[in-house]
């Protein structure tokens, strides 16, 4: 549980990094959805 607390504290101190992280995650998800041949 301590790792979760540290992550939350880090995200609170670096909100922009959290946004960038989620943008990257969604970019990967959308890439997999729109270019399924890359997963073969």
C-alpha positions, 0 to 999 in steps of 0.5 A: 500500500505504501507504493500507492501512497507514494505514487499518489503523492508524486502525481499530486506534485507532478500533475502535468506528468500524469496527463502526459502518461494518460495521453500516451496510454490512450494513444497506444489503445487507439493505435491498437484499435485502428491498426489491428494488423500491427498486433498480428 
